[in-house]
Amino acid sequence: MRATLMFFALCGCVFGQEPSIERLDPALDALIAPGTAIENLGGGYQWVEGPVWDKANGQLLFSDIPNNVIHAWEPEKGFRVFMKPAGFTGLAEYGREPGSNGLTFDGKGRLMLCEHGDRRVSILTPGGGKMTVADRYEGKRLNSPNDLVVHSSGAVFFTDPIYGLPKGENDPMRELDFCGVYQVTVEGEVKLVERGIERPNGIALSPDERVLYVANSHGPRAVIFSIPVDADGGTGKAEVFFDTKGLGGKGAPDGLKVDAAGNLWATGPGGLLVISKEGKLLGRVLTHRATANVAFGGADGKSVFLTAHDRILRFSRK
């Protein structure tokens, strides 16, 4: 069965289903042109995550979590290994998901990583070494940082579910009894933003940085939350922004990105959901596979990259 599924995956289809666009509102046409093709750039990975466009070097970076690798893709050169190990630097085996997950760049152009195995948020220095940004809250080790976003002030917001711990929720190495959303202030203090989201996952800021979006990849409450952010970086109460209940297809709320108009591009049931800033679902990019995350990039900034289970997909937005 596994070999058969892999055959279909490598063919670019699952049981004959090619990726497609489901248009639920005419407003989607202003974001994704009718007739837009969805391209499979390449695959053969185990579980890809954390895509980010490296504008300085004209390449896409993304994590292959089980293999503990960050890969790079360039339009003219294709794929190559960018960093290995990427999320776990220990000597022993470390579960099924040891590698890096979410990736982003800070205001100085430095790569930031959420590392499962080393249980930290780190930053890549100009010399190629790593520095720890956060690995503890009130003296206790984080679970397994998952995704992150950088505020214009330099503060960093990140999520910390249990997916990267070898035994998950019941791992004996676990030190925190909740899954948190955190902020690392510009002074380096790790502050708790929210502890009531069961499995905080993808995270993004609105264009005006007044709203923090957090995906909850928790089956019984598979929703996207919004958290108000004030001018000083303080945060308010989490409220449900969008509920994915009733949407068919593989996947749960996961990666998030926000475009300049405030639309939320969220991976979730079926593939990629495009949601207006008012919380209306405009349409979906149906990938027919669990789709972890999304990034904007390319030379003109109009490419949309999807980490869809074992492969990288791409299409253009307006």
Summary of the structure (lengths in Angstrom):
residues: 318
radius of gyration: 18.2
end to end distance: 39.8
largest distance: 53.7
contacts: 1120
relative contact order: 0.16
helix: 6%
strand: 45%
